[in-house]
Amino acid sequence: MSMTSKRFMTLWDRCRADGARTAPLPVYEELLRRYEEPHRYYHTPNHINHCLRQLDLAANLMDDANAVEMGLWFHDAIYDPRASDNERESAELFTRLLGGLVKPAFRRSVYDLILVTAHPEQPKRLDEQFMVDIDLSSFALPWEDFKRDSDAVREEYAHLPDKRFFTNHLAFLRALMGRPTFFFTDFFRARCETAARENVTRYMAGARAQGYV
């Protein structure tokens, strides 16, 4: 199921604290408006749709699939390619819009799940590992789709010259490739590891051929 108002409202019904009366539709519309901002090319509703499809495949393996799903809805809600705190700002947006209407433990969990999509270090909790793996699972798409997504990310950073963009982007990719495994969960390692590494290896070789290292 994709990023629809029905899906979000159903999720909200599962997650809201007893007595919470806020209608979920305005929150959904706010999220959709943000994901359709004109400066986005990769971090769009298509990315959230992909993430939700991956979630559905593995939800029964998670400790709290509702928290992971809520985190996915919000994890790129704030997206400014010039900023370095998008994940924290997205987590704060969740807190402002819904934080007072869910149980405190659920609020903290979703907040932390959003933060781990900054990919700062190895996530410790199982659901954090699923969150990170889902966010990166598009790296395992067929090459043509992976290349399309990579080009879309480049468009989002059009304000950067090629040399600076590729220096930063290749450093990120090398960090991913340098991990013992690209994916943290058994499910996504089995499903995505080989294809993701092949795509990134091919992409990096193409960048090197153009003089970027």
N, C-alpha and C positions, 0 to 999 in steps of 0.2 A: 504493500500500500504506500502511496506517495504522500507528499506534503500537502494534505488536504485539511480543510477546516474540520471536517468530521473526525479525522484521526486525532487532531489536536484536542478537540473537545472531549473525545473519548478518553484520551490520556489524562486530561484535567480531571475528569470525573473519578478516575482511579487514584489521583494523587492529592487532591485537595483535602485540607483538614476538615474535620467535622464542623459544620456550621459556616464554612466559607461559601459566600454567595456570589462572588464576582463572576460575571459572565466571561467565558473564555474567548468569545469571538473577537472582541477588540484587541486582545493580546495576540491572537493569531494574525489579525490584520496588520498589527504593528510589526510583527516578525516578517510577514510577507513583504511589506513595504520596504523594510530594510534589506532583505535579500534581493530585492529587485532594483536596488540603487544603480544608477547608470555607470558608476565607476567599477562595478563588479563584472568579471568575465568568467572566473572560475568559482568564486565563493557565492554562488547563486542558488536559487531553489533546486537546480539540478544536482548540486553537491549534497544538499540535505536529502533529496530523494534517494540518491545513491546510498547515503549513510543509513537511512531508514530501512532500505531493502537489506542491507547487510545486518542490521540489528535484528530484523525478523528471522534471519537464518540462524542466529546464535542466541536469541533471547532466553531460551530455556537453560542455557549454561551460565547465566549471570546470577549474581546475588540479588540484584535489584534492577531488573530490566526497565522499570518505570523511571528510575533515576537516570539511567543511561540514556533513555529516550529523551527525557526532558533536557538533559545536557546537550544532546545532539541538536535539538531544535534551537537552542540558544548559543551554541559554541562559536558561531561566526556572526552573530547578530550585529555586533559592532565590528566593522571592518574598514580600517583606514590604512592603506598600504604604506603610508609615511609614518605610522605610529608603531610603537613597540609593545603596547599594553592592550592590544585588542581583546585578548582572552580575558584579562581581568575586567575590562570594561564590559564585556559580554556577561560575565558572571555577576557584575554589579547590576546590570540591566535586569537579569533574572530576579535578583533580590528585590529591586524596586517594584517590578511588575507583579511578582507572585510570592516573594519571600515571606510575606506576612500571612499568607493564605495556605501555607503547607506546614507540616510539622517541622520543628527545628532540625531534627536529625536529617530529614529529607532535604531541607534547604542547604545544610552544610555539605551533604553528599553531592548534590547537583553542582553547587558552587565549585567544589574541588574537582569534579569531573570536567567541568568547563576549563579550569586552569590547566589540566594536564595536556590539553590539545595544543599548548605552546611547545610541547615536546622538550621540556627542560632536562629531564633525566629519566631513568627507568621507573615507570610507575610501579607502585608497590601492591596496591589492592587489585583484586581480580577485575572488578568493574572498571577501574582506571585503565588496566591493560586492554580490556575490550574497547574502551572509548578511544584510546590511541590507535589501536589496530583498525577500527572502523574508519577513523579519520584518514588513515593512510591506505586503506584497501583499494582505492582507485589506482594506486601505483601498479596493481596487478591486472588492470584492464588490458585488452588487446592493444598492441603497439599503436595503432592509429588513434585509438581513444586516449591513450596515455599521452601521446604527442599533442593531440588537440588540447588536453588539459594543461600540459606544460606551456603551450603557446598562450593559453588563456591567462595563466599566471603571469607570463611575461607582459601581457597587455595591462594587467593591473599595476605593474611597476614601470609603466611607460615613462614616468618621470626620471627614472635612472638610466644612465648610459649603459650600453651593452657590457662594457668591461666591468663596471661595478655590480651590475645585476648578476652576471654569470659568476663573478668571484664569490658573491654571497650565496648564490643558489647552489653552486657546486660544493661549497663548504658544508652546507646543510645536507646535501646528498651524500657526501663522503662520510659525514657523521652517521647517517643512517646505515650506510653500507659497512661501516666499521664496527657496528654492533655484532655481538655473537649471532643474533638472529634479527631480521628486519621486523618481524612481528613477535609479540610477547605471548600470545595465547596459542595453545595447541591447535585450536580450531583454525585460526587465520594463518598460522605457519603452514599447516597442511594445505590450505586452500590457496594461499597467495604468495608464499615466500619465493618460490622459484621464478614465477612470472615477474614479480616486482623487481627482483635482483636483475633479471635479464633486461627489463625495460630501463632501469637506471643505468646499468652498464652501457647499454646502447646509447642512451641520451648523453652520458658523460663522454663517451668516445666521439660523438658528433660535435660536442662543444670543444673538445681538445683539438679536433681537426680544424676548427675555425680559429684556433689560437687562444682559447680560453683555458686556463688551468686553475 
